[in-house]
Structures are given as C-alpha cells and as structure tokens.
Amino acid sequence: MPEQMNAAVLDQPLSIGVKRVEKPVPDDNEALVKVHCIGICGSDVHYYEHGKIGRYEVKEPIILGHELAGDVVAVGKDVTHIVPGDRVAVEPGMTCGTCKYCRAGRYNLCPDVEFMATPPVDGAWADYVTVRSDFLHKLPDPMSYEEGALLEPFSVGYHAMKRGSVGPGDSVMIQGLGPVGLLAVQAAKLFGASKIYVSDVVDFRIQKALDFGVDGVVRPADGDVRRQLQEISDGRGVDKIIETSGNHIAVADTVHLVNRGGTIVYVGLPVKEEIPMDIAALVDAELDVFGVFRYVNTYPSAIEGLAQSGLDLKGIITDSYPLSDIETAVEKARKEKDKSIKIMIYPDGSGLE
C-alpha cells in the first residue's frame, strides 16, 4: 500500500480540511521535498472563497499553496545538482522549456506552464511535494526557511523592479501594501532606489512600510493623492510607480502621478474588466508602461542579493499555524486583512514559535 501523508484539501468553496492522501514519489528528474513552511497567498484565499480566478476553476478537490521552502529527502536518478539534505526554495511554476517563450528566456509566459495550486494542478499545503529539480534553488546557510518561502512573493516585486529598470537615483512609489507591495519595498531597496514612497488605506500595513524605512506615505482616504505626493517628495514627484493594489482608481491615476518621461509598472490585477485610461496624458508625458506576470529568472539573483543585503523579509509574517489549523488560518487571511499580512503554515509544526 502506498505511503500516506497529510494534506489540506479544498473540496469546494469554503470547505477545506486536512486529509490523508498518497505521498508522492519523485520521477527521474524530480526531487521529493519535505515542506518546512508555506505561505498563504491571496490567490489561495480567492480559490477558497470563490472557487475560481478568471478562467481557472476548482472543478475537483485540490491542494492549494505555492510559497514554500523545505528539505530535499529523495531525488530521481537523473538529478545531479541537488542531494538529500539540501535546504531549498521551490519555484512553483514548471514550464515546458521548449516553446518560443521558454527559449527566449521569458518562461513566465509559457502557455503550458503547470503552476502549483492553479487548477487542476495541486499545490503544497502538505507534508511533502515533488518538484522538477530545475525549479529548486538551494538556500545559503544564513537564509531561513521562511525567507526561502517568501522568495516567491518577493520575486514578483523583484521582477517589477527589473521591468521598470529601477536603479540608483530613482524615486519610486509603490501603490498597495499587501504582501507583494511590502516586499516590493524591499526589492526597491535592493535595486538601489534613492527614495521610496508608498500608498495604502490600511494603517496597519502603512506602519509595516514605515518599519521597513520608506521615505513617505500617501493616504488616498485623505484626499488629493497628487498633492500629498508632491508634499512628501518636496515637489520632486516620482520617476517610477509600481502599482500592486489593483484598485481601479489607483490604476487610472498613475498616469497623472508619475513624472514626465517616467515609468509605470502594473502588477495588481483589477477586479473591473475595463478601466478608463487617459491616453492623451500618457502620450504627452512619454511614459513607459509595463505589465508584470508572475516573474522570470529571479530566484538565483534574488537569493544572492538578499544574502548580502541585510534586508528583512520576515517582517511581513504576522501569523503562524500548523497545517492542522488550516481552516482557521485561511479564515483569518480572508476576514482580517486589516491586521494580518502574511500567514505561514508549518505542516509538522516544527517552525512554530
């Protein structure tokens, strides 16, 4: 009889629980990873609450979770660059490697990607998971498992900085201070931004950004966002805007907030299908506009950069739960966004403080 393990299985919206399922066995090019910790992402909460995101729909029971780090416990016969005992971060999108996007180095656009916890592909809210070995990244000794798991959402901000060519001397505003927005603050620091401003409506999240050392805060609820931005920047404005909130008003406002000749990077997905955009203002200011879809080629350079930076990623972790409390954890993520940012799950409970 196959070995069994614990996994959190979503049967239907708002129905999740830990069940005994078959423990996976690695193929020749895969490794078996014992999950040490795994975060709850906004997409996990959305699948839990609504059962679908766009064209991806939960039609049969699924294991969610894709922000993880753990220990390699077994490898397939063709795996040579990692061995049992290695501590690894998991890049959760397995691409085909042969399409024109993969061959061009933009594998995040691969049409045949199998992304963990995106129906019908299972994720890793479980004791163990098998992963193709080329999507495993060794963690240096000083890097914690938690930081390894947070490399996934951090990579979104990191990729946004690359797309926007953020560098030394740039002033940046990050709109939206969810986990991706807060980690984008750290990414902006890593890329050398000289001034970092942020915008959000939740005081708890604003305080986290201030703890990270941002240079100023815009509170949209206080009125005229452009006036606030000019005040906190001493009239200089910003060269780059990283839009992570997905709020339709914030998205539309970007063309009026960034400096002439500036850059806007859209990360957050709006709920509204159509958003009015002042194209005349965009053209007149000769703005560069970029979209971000997940990330590509970020893990190795992010690991190396963070290891030398002293930046704090773990500061966004507000809650920790064992896998056995998965329903409580997801409900907290769903209902308490004003005081919970990143929730970390520990399948065997060993990382709980």
C-alpha positions in Angstrom: 0.0 0.0 0.0 1.4 3.5 -0.9 2.7 5.6 1.9 0.3 8.3 3.1 0.8 11.9 4.2 -1.3 14.9 5.5 -2.6 17.5 3.0 -5.1 20.3 3.2 -7.7 19.6 0.6 -10.2 22.1 -0.7 -13.3 20.2 -1.7 -15.4 23.2 -2.7 -15.6 26.9 -1.8 -15.4 27.5 2.0 -14.8 23.8 2.6 -11.2 22.7 3.5 -9.7 20.2 5.8 -6.7 18.0 6.4 -6.9 14.6 4.9 -4.7 11.6 4.4 -3.6 11.3 0.8 -1.0 9.4 -1.1 2.6 10.6 -0.6 4.1 11.5 -3.9 7.1 9.6 -5.4 9.6 11.6 -7.5 10.1 10.9 -11.2 13.6 10.6 -12.6 14.0 14.4 -12.9 12.3 15.3 -9.7 13.0 15.6 -6.0 10.8 14.9 -3.0 10.7 17.9 -0.7 9.6 17.8 2.9 7.7 21.1 3.3 9.1 23.1 6.3 6.9 26.2 5.8 4.5 27.5 3.2 2.7 30.8 3.0 -1.0 31.7 2.3 -1.3 33.8 -0.8 -4.2 36.0 -1.9 -4.9 33.6 -4.7 -5.2 30.7 -2.2 -7.8 32.7 -0.3 -9.6 33.6 -3.5 -9.9 29.9 -4.6 -11.0 29.1 -1.1 -13.7 31.7 -1.1 -14.9 31.8 -4.7 -13.6 28.5 -6.3 -12.2 30.3 -9.3 -9.9 33.0 -10.6 -10.7 34.1 -14.1 -10.6 31.0 -16.4 -9.1 28.8 -13.6 -11.8 27.0 -11.8 -11.8 24.4 -9.0 -13.8 21.6 -10.5 -12.4 18.8 -8.3 -10.7 18.6 -4.9 -7.4 20.4 -4.9 -4.4 21.1 -2.6 -3.6 24.8 -2.5 -0.3 26.6 -1.6 2.7 27.6 -3.6 5.0 29.7 -1.4 7.3 27.2 0.2 10.7 26.0 1.3 11.9 22.8 2.8 14.3 19.9 2.7 15.2 17.5 -0.1 14.6 14.0 1.2 14.9 12.0 -2.1 15.9 12.5 -5.7 15.2 10.8 -9.0 18.0 9.0 -10.9 18.6 11.9 -13.3 19.0 14.6 -10.6 22.6 15.6 -10.0 22.7 19.2 -8.8 20.9 18.7 -5.5 21.1 15.9 -2.9 19.0 14.7 0.0 19.6 17.1 2.9 19.7 20.3 0.8 17.6 23.1 2.0 15.7 24.6 -0.9 13.2 27.2 -2.0 10.6 26.0 -4.6 9.9 28.0 -7.7 6.3 26.8 -8.2 5.8 27.2 -12.0 7.0 24.3 -14.1 7.3 25.4 -17.7 7.8 23.3 -20.9 11.3 24.6 -21.7 10.8 24.2 -25.5 8.2 26.9 -26.6 9.3 30.2 -28.1 8.9 32.0 -24.7 10.9 29.5 -22.8 13.6 29.5 -25.5 13.7 33.3 -25.3 14.2 33.3 -21.5 10.7 34.5 -20.8 9.4 31.2 -19.4 6.8 33.0 -17.2 4.8 33.4 -20.5 4.9 29.7 -21.3 1.4 28.6 -22.4 1.9 25.2 -21.0 3.1 26.1 -17.5 2.0 23.9 -14.6 1.7 26.3 -11.7 1.2 24.9 -8.2 -2.2 25.5 -6.7 -3.7 26.7 -10.0 -6.4 24.3 -11.0 -6.1 21.5 -11.9 -2.5 21.4 -10.5 -2.1 20.5 -6.9 -0.1 22.8 -4.6 1.9 22.1 -1.5 -0.2 22.6 1.7 1.1 19.1 2.6 3.8 17.2 4.3 5.7 16.5 1.1 5.7 17.6 -2.6 7.5 16.5 -5.7 9.2 19.2 -7.8 11.1 19.1 -11.0 14.7 19.6 -9.9 15.5 22.6 -12.1 12.9 24.6 -10.2 14.6 24.0 -6.9 17.0 26.6 -5.5 19.5 25.9 -2.7 19.3 28.2 0.3 22.5 29.6 1.7 23.1 28.8 5.3 22.2 32.3 6.7 18.8 32.3 4.9 15.9 30.9 6.9 13.2 28.6 5.5 10.7 31.5 6.0 12.8 33.8 3.8 13.1 30.9 1.3 9.3 30.6 1.2 8.9 34.4 0.8 11.1 34.4 -2.2 8.0 33.6 -4.3 6.0 36.8 -3.5 9.3 38.7 -3.3 10.1 37.6 -6.8 7.0 39.5 -8.1 8.4 42.7 -6.7 11.9 41.9 -7.9 10.6 41.2 -11.4 8.7 44.5 -11.3 11.9 46.4 -10.5 13.6 44.7 -13.5 10.7 45.5 -15.8 10.7 49.1 -14.6 14.6 49.4 -14.8 14.6 50.7 -11.2 18.1 51.7 -10.2 20.3 54.1 -8.1 18.9 57.6 -8.1 15.3 56.7 -8.9 12.4 57.8 -6.8 9.7 55.1 -6.6 6.1 55.0 -5.4 4.6 51.6 -4.5 0.8 51.6 -4.5 -0.8 48.9 -2.4 0.8 47.4 0.7 -0.3 43.8 0.7 2.5 41.2 0.9 3.7 41.9 -2.7 3.7 45.6 -2.2 5.6 45.4 1.1 8.1 43.0 -0.4 8.4 45.4 -3.4 9.6 48.0 -0.9 12.5 45.7 0.0 13.1 44.9 -3.7 13.3 48.7 -4.5 15.9 49.0 -1.8 17.8 46.1 -3.2 17.8 47.8 -6.6 19.1 51.0 -5.1 16.1 53.3 -5.3 17.0 56.6 -3.7 13.5 57.5 -2.4 10.7 55.1 -1.8 7.1 56.3 -1.2 4.1 54.1 -0.5 0.3 54.4 -0.7 -2.4 52.4 1.1 -5.6 52.9 3.1 -4.9 50.5 5.9 -2.9 52.0 8.8 -1.5 48.6 9.9 0.1 48.0 6.6 1.3 51.6 6.4 3.1 51.1 9.7 4.8 48.0 8.3 6.1 50.0 5.4 7.3 52.7 7.8 9.1 49.9 9.8 10.8 49.0 6.6 12.1 52.6 6.3 10.1 54.2 3.5 10.6 57.9 2.9 6.9 58.9 2.9 3.3 57.8 2.9 0.3 58.8 0.8 -3.1 58.1 2.2 -5.8 58.1 -0.5 -8.5 58.4 2.1 -7.1 61.9 3.0 -7.9 63.3 -0.5 -5.8 64.6 -3.4 -3.2 62.0 -3.9 -1.1 64.1 -6.3 -0.9 66.9 -3.7 0.1 64.5 -1.0 2.8 63.0 -3.2 4.2 66.4 -4.1 4.3 67.4 -0.4 6.2 64.3 0.8 8.6 64.5 -2.1 9.3 68.2 -1.7 7.8 68.8 -5.1 10.0 66.4 -6.9 7.4 63.7 -7.6 8.4 60.2 -8.6 10.2 58.6 -11.6 8.7 55.2 -11.2 5.3 53.8 -10.0 4.8 50.2 -9.1 1.1 49.6 -8.9 0.3 46.5 -6.8 -3.1 47.3 -5.4 -5.3 46.6 -8.4 -7.7 49.3 -7.3 -9.3 50.8 -10.4 -8.9 54.4 -9.2 -5.3 53.9 -8.3 -4.6 52.2 -11.6 -6.1 55.1 -13.6 -4.4 57.8 -11.5 -0.9 56.5 -12.2 -0.5 58.4 -15.5 -1.2 61.7 -13.6 1.1 60.9 -10.7 4.4 59.8 -12.3 6.9 62.4 -13.6 7.1 63.2 -17.3 9.2 60.6 -19.0 8.6 58.2 -16.1 7.7 54.6 -15.9 4.6 52.7 -14.6 4.7 49.0 -13.8 1.3 47.3 -13.3 1.3 44.3 -11.0 -2.1 44.2 -9.3 -5.0 42.7 -11.2 -8.1 44.9 -11.1 -11.5 43.4 -10.4 -13.0 45.6 -13.0 -12.6 44.3 -16.5 -12.2 47.8 -18.1 -10.5 50.9 -16.6 -10.6 54.3 -18.3 -7.1 55.5 -19.1 -6.0 59.0 -20.0 -4.0 58.0 -23.1 -3.5 61.7 -24.1 -1.7 62.3 -20.8 0.3 59.1 -21.2 1.4 60.1 -24.7 2.1 63.7 -23.8 4.3 62.7 -20.9 6.0 60.0 -23.0 5.5 57.4 -20.3 6.9 53.8 -20.3 4.2 51.3 -19.2 4.9 47.7 -18.4 2.9 44.7 -17.2 4.1 42.0 -14.8 3.0 38.4 -15.0 4.5 36.5 -12.0 8.3 36.6 -12.5 11.1 35.1 -14.5 14.8 34.3 -13.7 14.5 35.9 -10.3 15.4 33.2 -7.7 19.2 32.8 -8.1 19.9 36.6 -8.3 17.3 37.4 -5.5 18.9 34.8 -3.2 22.4 36.2 -3.9 21.3 39.8 -3.5 19.4 39.2 -0.3 22.2 37.2 1.3 24.4 40.3 1.1 21.8 43.0 1.8 20.6 42.6 5.4 17.1 43.3 4.3 14.2 41.9 6.3 11.6 39.8 4.5 10.2 38.0 7.6 8.8 41.3 8.9 5.7 40.7 6.9 4.9 37.4 8.6 2.1 38.2 11.1 0.8 34.8 12.0 1.9 31.1 12.1 -0.2 28.0 12.2 0.2 24.2 12.0 -1.3 22.5 8.9 -3.9 21.0 11.2 -5.4 24.5 11.7 -5.5 25.4 8.0 -9.2 26.4 8.1 -8.6 28.8 10.9 -5.6 30.2 9.1 -7.4 30.7 5.8 -10.4 32.3 7.5 -8.0 34.7 9.2 -6.4 35.6 5.9 -9.9 36.1 4.4 -11.5 38.1 7.1 -8.7 40.0 8.9 -6.8 41.8 6.1 -6.6 44.9 8.3 -4.3 43.2 10.8 -2.9 40.1 9.1 -0.4 40.3 6.2 1.4 37.0 5.6 0.3 33.8 7.3 2.9 31.0 7.4 1.8 27.3 7.7 4.1 24.7 9.2 3.0 21.2 8.2 4.7 19.4 11.0 4.5 22.3 13.5 8.3 22.4 13.9 8.7 26.1 13.0 6.0 27.4 15.3 7.2 29.8 17.9 
